[in-house]
Amino acid sequence: MTEPDFTATGVRIDRRLRRSLTRAGQVRISDGRLELLTSYGSEIDSAPLNAVRAGRPWFATHDRARATVNGRRYSLTLRAETHDPDPAAPPAQAAVERDPSTARRFLEAVRRAGGRLSRA
């Protein structure tokens, strides 16, 4: 088994408005497939990347992304990896240190692996 192109843990995965499937799920891109997994590792949905659309919703925070997998829309909240920014830095500088966000890395991984990006 090859190493995944992208993996994010602690991901909140929602269907529709306020219908949470998991608050600590996992998103994995590996071998040309996108997999959405629960916190226990069971599969929510998966599809080849050429059948996946991904984008960032309008007016969304930097940690949000939207993915359409097998015709189903999912809202993903990809929290940044937990690392402690410099506590002496002002809040604006701490926000810059977190960039690029996990959501942005997810969208770039989808694009690199052959998925479609949308303006969502």
N, C-alpha and C positions, 0 to 999 in steps of 0.2 A: 504494500500500500504506500502511495506517495504522500509526501507532506502536503497539507492543505495550502492553497494559494491565499486563503483568508479565513480566519477564525475569530469570532467574537463571542465571549461568554457574558452572562448577566444581562442578556438582551430581553427587553419587554416586547412581546409579540402580540399584537391585537388584530382582531378581525372586526371591521366596521367600527362604529363609534362605541367606545366603552365596553367592548366585548374582548376581555383579555384572555388569551390562551395560556400564556405563561409570563411570569415576571422575572424569571431568571433563566431564560432559554439560551440557545446557542445558534449562531448562524455560521455555516461552513461552506466555503467554495473549494471544491476539490475535484480533480479529474473532469472538469467541464460541467459540473453539476452544482446547483445551489441546494443546500439542505437547511431546513428550519427544524430545530430539535427542541424538545421540552427540557426542563432542568434534569429530568431523569434519563435523558438520552433517547427517548422514543421519538420517532419522526412525526412532525406535524404535516410537512409537505416537502416535496423535492421535485426538481425538474432540470432538464439540460439547460445550460445558460442561454442557448439561442432561443429558448421559449420563455425567458424571463425578462420582464421590464422592471427597471428600477429608477427611482428619482427622489428628489427632495420635495416635500410638500411646500406650497407657498406659505409664507409667514410662520414657518416652523423654526424651532430652535436648532442649533448646530448639531445636536445629537439625534435628530430624527431622519428617517428615510422611509420610503414606501416601495414595496416590491409587489409585482403581480406575478404569481406563480400558478401555472395551470389555470389561468383565468380567475383566480381568487386574489383579492387585494389584501395585503398585510401591511400594517403600520409597525415599524420597527423603531424602538428607542435604544440606540447603541451608546451606552455610557462610555466615557473615556476610560482608558486603563487607569487603575488607581496608582498614581504616583504623586508624591507630595511636591507641589511647586514651592518655590522659595517663599517662606512665610513673611519675609521682610519686603517682598515685592508688592507693589500696588495691585489692586484687583484687575485692572486692565492688562497689566503685563502678565499676570498669572493666566488670564484667558488666552493670551497669545501663545504662551508656552504649551497649552493643550492642543493647539492647532498643528497639524491637520487632525481633525476629529476622526473618531472611529467611523462615523457615518460617511465621511468623505472617502476614507480608505476603502469602505465597503463599495461605494459607487465606482471608484476607480478600479477595484478588483473585478467588478461585474463587467465594466467596459473592456478591460484588458483580456478577460477570458471569453469575450464574444457575445455578451448579453447586450440588450438595448437599454439605453438611457432615455428617460422621458422627463418632461418638465413638471409632471405630476401636479 
